[in-house]
Amino acid sequence: MFNSNAHGTRCAGVVAMTPQNQKCGVGAAFRAKIGGIRLLDGEVSDLVEARSLLFRNDYVDIYSASWGPNDDGMTVDGPKLLAQAALQAGITYGRRGKGCIYIWASGNGGSRGDNCNCDGYVSSIYTISINSVSESGRFPWYAEKCSSTIAVAFSSGAYNDQKIATTDIHNSCTREHSGTSAAAPLAASIIALVLEANYNLTWRDVQHLIVCTSEFSPLLEERGWRKNGVGFLYNSRFGFGLLMAESLVKAARNWETVPPKKICVIKNINFLAKPIADGGMIKLNLNNLNQAACPIRYLEHETHGYLCSHQKVQFDLIRSNLEDLIILSHTVDTLSVMMYPRFKDNSLHGFRNWNLTSIHFWGEDPIGIWRLYIQNVVSIFSYRREIEIKFSIFFQQKSMGPARLLNVELILHGITKPGGCFRTKPFRRYLDEELIQKVITKVPEYSETLPEAYNQFFETFE
């Protein structure tokens, strides 16, 4: 039987190609034991996905997933009930209670305006979302932007950039492996080296290590870098930066397990449905959190603190399509674009009970005011300075029906005691301050000279 599906074989080679055998190349974690699950070769169902995500989770340490919903700029899809339960069971009981590591390719729909927060596998807090970067440190044409991507690994880029050399079917080799499908197994290989250095790491330890050690300096020529309230540089394209195997392994050797996670939920039980007119915007003050309402704390010098690791905004938003701009901001002036307009998306369903995830507030104190901005976009081409942060967006005219926000809640995940990078003192990862300021205030991709009418939308930001 002729097999033309080379995808899994290519991904496996990135991890485990045998060294010194004059074939193809060398795997990044060539001592790792690998296996394959033929998830996509038959009829795919929620049950099939769940069984795959839990397969031998007492034995399997890392699951590398280079698959997901269509990257067509229109699809909103993610794990169903059984697959969601499988992911949660995997991080709870897998690896004898330390939690399995789920590495997920963030998607290749960038040229179609897709956003990886519309992929529920990528945006799950139980997975590690990995994007691509080219050999020259550039954002690839196919890659997607979103606030849930935590880091990047090398893969293909522009036409003249190298692709990934790996194994292929029929006892052959290829130099044509590409996309985030190649970046994810490389990331999985690096995490395998990390677990080799310290097998006692939990699934959350691995996420903390990635945040603490990812390197932004090779990527600073690209736009979109911001600085959050504790000094982390973040980017919707690159997360916290490039995965660095040596830094990760060194940090892992003496790593102390992070404290147990706590969750705070901000929800208005008396929420009234809010209409959003064409071209209009609504601003919601989700809550003014205080220490009594949320046990998660900020780490002060030599005091107990917290680490805010993920932020999830759960929506019930109905409209004629999903060309909304959705922004979450916090008192300490961090701003996260959780959804960019998707111009191919003409769905009438909107978001129903959908989670948008951001890792951009990692390490911040959640105490204070959280604001959510939702812009129903019609023919705007604009940018302005918002809370000392510049950003730019292009919006395209399109016929739109009425939209209503039915419900929203903010779910904060974090720790109440110092941990991770914050174990002994406040963490600051600054390069030369003058260079950082130059990067953050870099002129965005669109012209600063804009008609005054286009700036009116942004005047509603305080």
Sequence and secondary structure as in RCSB ss.txt:
>XXXX:A:sequence
MFNSNAHGTRCAGVVAMTPQNQKCGVGAAFRAKIGGIRLLDGEVSDLVEARSLLFRNDYVDIYSASWGPNDDGMT
VDGPKLLAQAALQAGITYGRRGKGCIYIWASGNGGSRGDNCNCDGYVSSIYTISINSVSESGRFPWYAEKCSSTI
AVAFSSGAYNDQKIATTDIHNSCTREHSGTSAAAPLAASIIALVLEANYNLTWRDVQHLIVCTSEFSPLLEERGW
RKNGVGFLYNSRFGFGLLMAESLVKAARNWETVPPKKICVIKNINFLAKPIADGGMIKLNLNNLNQAACPIRYLE
HETHGYLCSHQKVQFDLIRSNLEDLIILSHTVDTLSVMMYPRFKDNSLHGFRNWNLTSIHFWGEDPIGIWRLYIQ
NVVSIFSYRREIEIKFSIFFQQKSMGPARLLNVELILHGITKPGGCFRTKPFRRYLDEELIQKVITKVPEYSETL
PEAYNQFFETFE
>XXXX:A:secstr
      HHHHHHHHHH  TTSSSS   TTTTS       TTS   HHHHHHHHHTTTTT  EEEE   S  SSS 
 B   HHHHHHHHHHHHHGGGGT  EEEEE  S GGGT BGGGBTTTS TTEEEEEEE TTS   TT  B TT  
EEEE   STTS  EEEEETTTEEEEEE SHHHHHHHHHHHHHHHHHH TT  HHHHHHHHHHH B GGGTTSS  
EE TTS EEBTTTBT B  HHHHHHHHHT       EEEEEE TT   EEE TT EEEEEEEEE TTT       
TTS   EEEEEEEEEEEE SS  EEEEEEETTS EEEEE   TT   SS EEEEEEEE TTTT    EEEEEEEE
E SS EEEEEETTEEEEEE        EEEEEEEEEEEEESS  GGGSSS       HHHHHHHHT   SS S  
 HHHHGGGGG  
